[in-house]
Amino acid sequence: MQKSLWIFFIFLGLLSCKNTDEKPKVANADLQMYEASEMTILMRQMYEVNKVVKNQIINKDSLLDFPDEFKKIHTAVLTDPSERDDEFDILATSFIDLQKETLSINSDSIIYNYNKSINTCIKCHETRCTGPIPKIKKLLIK
Ligand code: HEC
């Protein structure tokens, strides 16, 4: 197998919901790829986009437009559909509002707004999908 593929699998292992204390095995990573739900794919996009946004804010670059795909958080199919309860919907709505605010209002409060939106990611993950929390925390601007 090509080296780049291995790196990709390890990267997937780091992001997944499950506890990543164990070294990711390729068999598991393969399985995760086949089982990746619509929501998982969306979440990975949200993660990558926010990495870009963080750098744009730090470098005082102009910010990308709010990605309309993010609204799919309200409809995307979850691995475990029972995780979509009232609290999920409330957090999803405030996440979308805060990301829109961050990306559309370039003001002194941009870092505050951005961190608030990332804290919504963390809040939702505390009860549903704890694995990626350390990675998500790194998105915060200190
Ligand atoms: C409203 C709740 C909620 C919000 C807000 C939320 N997530 Fe998630 N996230 C989830 C759930 C639930 C899953 C599991 C999805 C599944 O298994 O179908 C998930 C999965 C993930 C994954 C794991 C994907 C994988 O490879 O297994 C990552 C990474 C992630 N989210 C990052 C983020 C980031 C970054 C943000 C904010 C920019 C965010 N999430 C906001 C609920 C949320």
Boltz pocket constraint, residues with backbone or C-beta under 6 A from the ligand:
constraints:
  - pocket:
      binder: B
      contacts: [[A, 12], [A, 15], [A, 16], [A, 17], [A, 37], [A, 38], [A, 39], [A, 40], [A, 41], [A, 43], [A, 44], [A, 46], [A, 47], [A, 50], [A, 77], [A, 78], [A, 79], [A, 80], [A, 83], [A, 87], [A, 88], [A, 89], [A, 91], [A, 92], [A, 95], [A, 117], [A, 118], [A, 120], [A, 121], [A, 122], [A, 124], [A, 125], [A, 128], [A, 129], [A, 132], [A, 136]]
      max_distance: 6.0
